[in-house]
Amino acid sequence: MSQLFGSLYQFLWGVEMKKYDIDIKSILSKGHVVTDVKSEMLYITTTRRLSTNFEKENMALDSYVYIPGTFKLPLRIDISVKIDSPGLYLLLGNGHINFGTPWSDNRRIDDIVAPNCKPRFFYNHIPMNEFVDISVIYGLDAMQILVNGEERFYSEKEKYMKSKLLKELNSIGFTLRISCTKRTNLLVKSLSITEYDEAPPIVRSNSDLPKPLTSNEAVEVGQKPKFESCISLLPNEIRNEIIKMDSFLRSLRPFKFKRQIEKYGNKITYLASDYGFSYALYPSNDVMHHSLCWYIITNSKPEFWHRKADMMEETLKKLDETSPEFAERMFSNLTECIACRPCSVKTLYEFNGKKKLVCHGIMEFKMCVSDFEGVRTFINTVNDLASIK
């Protein structure tokens, strides 16, 4: 198959090339990754928070799958993938390309030789729960990104193209890695890498490149955000869960949740201020995530910052009495501190003899029905505990 493809392509374009159809079973994993092969497809999920802010060169993403061996430029990557929640990360050499991430992701692409870890955008939207075909061409003089055949990115000014290090690094070759956000389910249906002896063929679009999503476009500019409009671009199933959650939270007693909407519609927060507890939704066009925590009260010097009544460990212990598996899942949802910067609000939680240092004490959830159900169960338990105090 590979030789037939190569011969045909050479005849059409007059370009010498070598195509590698990657055997899914040959892909290896490193770090906090769980993989499985079913129906000749690779299932991937990560079980720990990743360093996906890409703010510093030493904050390397440390959990991923990778293809054995190295590949030399010029090359083309073709991958057919599906994710059920944000986001997907392709990493070649020192660079990265992010797909399906929220609008707030401001470092969506960086250089494979000398990344500068600065904000950079392109239209990286992909639908959730659908297979998409992604192609990335790294030429010596041009780079292109395609999603389902649509040109999303094109550049003739990437740093690697003029880097003095490229020749040496390219003689060794580059490793391709693939990863996803913690608990995202990533499915790889096919993957191929094609190396070229000359400039790879690039077909430019006749239209302008699509503009990056840099806000929640469900809310019109200049308009005061309303609850319904903030979530209007989300899938019906998720939108219905949010409406159900809204009714549930605002009916609870003794918790008395008050809803607050950020002025641009990027965050919907429910505060039970008497108990220092909050639940937040982060809508981002057709994707979202949500979280809960006992928030830090910071209206004093840092040494006096505190929480009103942190019942995280108490709640997990209570849940463990009736549903140990669920309690373990909630503990795993706590967002690990990855020491991204000096911090005064990381929190140590302990459960069943295990300790976890947690970023801001936050418990994160995905955009799926089961996670909304999990939030309701957890908060209902917290509310019950508060009612007997």
LINUR-V244501 format. One record per residue. N is the residue number from 1. RES is the residue in one letter. BURIAL is + if it has 24 or more other C-alpha atoms within 12 Angstrom, else -. Layout:
# LINUR-V244501
<<N & RES & BURIAL> <N & RES & BURIAL>>
This chain:
# LINUR-V244501
<<1 & M & -> <2 & S & -> <3 & Q & -> <4 & L & -> <5 & F & -> <6 & G & +> <7 & S & -> <8 & L & -> <9 & Y & -> <10 & Q & -> <11 & F & -> <12 & L & -> <13 & W & -> <14 & G & -> <15 & V & -> <16 & E & +> <17 & M & +> <18 & K & +> <19 & K & +> <20 & Y & +> <21 & D & +> <22 & I & +> <23 & D & -> <24 & I & +> <25 & K & +> <26 & S & -> <27 & I & +> <28 & L & +> <29 & S & +> <30 & K & -> <31 & G & -> <32 & H & -> <33 & V & +> <34 & V & +> <35 & T & +> <36 & D & -> <37 & V & -> <38 & K & -> <39 & S & -> <40 & E & -> <41 & M & +> <42 & L & +> <43 & Y & +> <44 & I & +> <45 & T & +> <46 & T & +> <47 & T & +> <48 & R & +> <49 & R & +> <50 & L & +> <51 & S & +> <52 & T & +> <53 & N & +> <54 & F & +> <55 & E & +> <56 & K & -> <57 & E & -> <58 & N & -> <59 & M & -> <60 & A & +> <61 & L & +> <62 & D & +> <63 & S & +> <64 & Y & +> <65 & V & +> <66 & Y & +> <67 & I & +> <68 & P & -> <69 & G & -> <70 & T & -> <71 & F & +> <72 & K & +> <73 & L & +> <74 & P & +> <75 & L & +> <76 & R & +> <77 & I & +> <78 & D & +> <79 & I & +> <80 & S & +> <81 & V & +> <82 & K & +> <83 & I & +> <84 & D & +> <85 & S & +> <86 & P & +> <87 & G & +> <88 & L & +> <89 & Y & +> <90 & L & +> <91 & L & +> <92 & L & +> <93 & G & +> <94 & N & +> <95 & G & +> <96 & H & +> <97 & I & +> <98 & N & +> <99 & F & +> <100 & G & +> <101 & T & +> <102 & P & +> <103 & W & +> <104 & S & +> <105 & D & +> <106 & N & +> <107 & R & +> <108 & R & +> <109 & I & +> <110 & D & +> <111 & D & +> <112 & I & +> <113 & V & +> <114 & A & +> <115 & P & +> <116 & N & -> <117 & C & +> <118 & K & -> <119 & P & -> <120 & R & +> <121 & F & +> <122 & F & +> <123 & Y & +> <124 & N & +> <125 & H & +> <126 & I & +> <127 & P & +> <128 & M & +> <129 & N & -> <130 & E & -> <131 & F & -> <132 & V & +> <133 & D & +> <134 & I & +> <135 & S & +> <136 & V & +> <137 & I & +> <138 & Y & +> <139 & G & +> <140 & L & +> <141 & D & +> <142 & A & +> <143 & M & +> <144 & Q & +> <145 & I & +> <146 & L & +> <147 & V & +> <148 & N & -> <149 & G & -> <150 & E & +> <151 & E & +> <152 & R & +> <153 & F & +> <154 & Y & +> <155 & S & +> <156 & E & -> <157 & K & -> <158 & E & +> <159 & K & +> <160 & Y & +> <161 & M & +> <162 & K & -> <163 & S & -> <164 & K & -> <165 & L & -> <166 & L & +> <167 & K & -> <168 & E & -> <169 & L & -> <170 & N & +> <171 & S & -> <172 & I & -> <173 & G & +> <174 & F & +> <175 & T & +> <176 & L & +> <177 & R & +> <178 & I & +> <179 & S & +> <180 & C & +> <181 & T & +> <182 & K & +> <183 & R & +> <184 & T & +> <185 & N & +> <186 & L & +> <187 & L & +> <188 & V & +> <189 & K & +> <190 & S & +> <191 & L & +> <192 & S & +> <193 & I & +> <194 & T & +> <195 & E & +> <196 & Y & +> <197 & D & -> <198 & E & -> <199 & A & +> <200 & P & +> <201 & P & +> <202 & I & +> <203 & V & -> <204 & R & -> <205 & S & -> <206 & N & -> <207 & S & -> <208 & D & -> <209 & L & -> <210 & P & -> <211 & K & -> <212 & P & +> <213 & L & +> <214 & T & +> <215 & S & +> <216 & N & +> <217 & E & +> <218 & A & +> <219 & V & +> <220 & E & -> <221 & V & -> <222 & G & -> <223 & Q & -> <224 & K & -> <225 & P & +> <226 & K & -> <227 & F & +> <228 & E & -> <229 & S & +> <230 & C & +> <231 & I & +> <232 & S & +> <233 & L & -> <234 & L & +> <235 & P & +> <236 & N & -> <237 & E & -> <238 & I & +> <239 & R & +> <240 & N & -> <241 & E & +> <242 & I & +> <243 & I & +> <244 & K & -> <245 & M & +> <246 & D & +> <247 & S & -> <248 & F & +> <249 & L & +> <250 & R & +> <251 & S & -> <252 & L & +> <253 & R & -> <254 & P & -> <255 & F & +> <256 & K & +> <257 & F & +> <258 & K & +> <259 & R & +> <260 & Q & +> <261 & I & +> <262 & E & -> <263 & K & -> <264 & Y & +> <265 & G & +> <266 & N & +> <267 & K & +> <268 & I & +> <269 & T & +> <270 & Y & +> <271 & L & +> <272 & A & +> <273 & S & +> <274 & D & -> <275 & Y & +> <276 & G & +> <277 & F & +> <278 & S & +> <279 & Y & +> <280 & A & +> <281 & L & +> <282 & Y & +> <283 & P & +> <284 & S & +> <285 & N & +> <286 & D & +> <287 & V & +> <288 & M & +> <289 & H & +> <290 & H & +> <291 & S & +> <292 & L & +> <293 & C & +> <294 & W & +> <295 & Y & +> <296 & I & +> <297 & I & +> <298 & T & -> <299 & N & -> <300 & S & -> <301 & K & -> <302 & P & -> <303 & E & -> <304 & F & -> <305 & W & -> <306 & H & -> <307 & R & +> <308 & K & -> <309 & A & +> <310 & D & +> <311 & M & +> <312 & M & +> <313 & E & +> <314 & E & +> <315 & T & +> <316 & L & +> <317 & K & +> <318 & K & +> <319 & L & +> <320 & D & -> <321 & E & -> <322 & T & -> <323 & S & -> <324 & P & -> <325 & E & -> <326 & F & +> <327 & A & +> <328 & E & +> <329 & R & +> <330 & M & +> <331 & F & +> <332 & S & +> <333 & N & +> <334 & L & +> <335 & T & +> <336 & E & +> <337 & C & +> <338 & I & +> <339 & A & -> <340 & C & -> <341 & R & -> <342 & P & -> <343 & C & -> <344 & S & -> <345 & V & +> <346 & K & +> <347 & T & +> <348 & L & +> <349 & Y & +> <350 & E & -> <351 & F & +> <352 & N & -> <353 & G & -> <354 & K & -> <355 & K & -> <356 & K & +> <357 & L & +> <358 & V & +> <359 & C & +> <360 & H & +> <361 & G & +> <362 & I & +> <363 & M & +> <364 & E & +> <365 & F & +> <366 & K & +> <367 & M & +> <368 & C & +> <369 & V & +> <370 & S & -> <371 & D & +> <372 & F & +> <373 & E & -> <374 & G & +> <375 & V & +> <376 & R & +> <377 & T & +> <378 & F & +> <379 & I & +> <380 & N & +> <381 & T & +> <382 & V & +> <383 & N & +> <384 & D & -> <385 & L & +> <386 & A & +> <387 & S & -> <388 & I & -> <389 & K & ->>
